[in-house]
């Protein structure tokens, strides 16, 4: 999702037991919420990263759960 710098900073803060700060923490939590909504399935994550469309992701997840693979 183009947030590699944020991930690097999170790793650095974690390694040194430092807090992120409110703004970066909010950004990280928003990304985490999106990930949780998408469901973590590789095809669903890829679809969301490419299209940013929760409806398409939901349809894809339902197809995966029903048929075992994307349409």
C-alpha positions in Angstrom: 0.0 0.0 0.0 3.0 2.2 -0.3 3.7 2.5 3.4 7.1 0.8 3.5 8.6 3.8 5.4 6.0 3.5 8.1 6.7 -0.3 8.5 10.5 0.4 8.7 9.8 3.1 11.4 7.5 0.7 13.4 10.2 -1.9 13.3 12.8 0.6 14.5 10.6 1.9 17.3 9.8 -1.7 18.4 13.5 -2.7 18.4 14.3 0.3 20.7 11.1 0.2 22.8 10.0 3.7 21.7 6.4 4.8 21.0 5.4 5.8 17.5 3.6 9.0 18.4 -0.1 9.7 18.0 -0.2 10.5 14.3 1.8 7.5 13.1 0.0 5.2 15.5 -3.3 6.3 14.1 -2.1 5.7 10.6 -0.8 2.3 11.5 -4.1 1.4 13.2 -6.1 2.5 10.2 -4.0 0.2 8.0 -4.5 -2.6 10.5 -8.3 -2.1 10.5 -8.3 -2.2 6.7 -6.3 -5.4 6.8 -8.7 -6.9 9.3 -11.7 -5.9 7.1 -10.1 -7.4 4.0 -9.6 -10.6 6.0 -5.9 -11.5 5.4 -6.5 -13.9 2.5 -3.7 -13.3 -0.1 -6.1 -12.9 -3.0 -8.3 -10.5 -1.1 -5.3 -8.4 0.1 -4.0 -8.2 -3.4 -7.4 -7.2 -4.8 -7.7 -4.5 -2.1 -4.2 -3.1 -2.6 -4.8 -2.9 -6.4 -8.4 -1.5 -6.4 -9.2 -0.2 -2.8 -12.7 -1.6 -3.2 -14.2 -3.3 -0.1 -17.3 -4.5 -2.1 -15.1 -6.4 -4.6 -13.0 -7.8 -1.8 -16.1 -9.0 0.0 -17.4 -10.7 -3.2 -13.9 -12.3 -3.7 -13.8 -13.6 -0.1 -17.3 -15.1 -0.4 -16.3 -16.9 -3.6 -13.1 -18.2 -1.9 -15.1 -19.5 1.1 -17.8 -21.0 -1.2 -15.7 -22.4 -4.0 -12.2 -22.6 -2.5 -10.7 -20.3 -5.2 -11.3 -16.9 -6.8 -13.7 -16.7 -9.7 
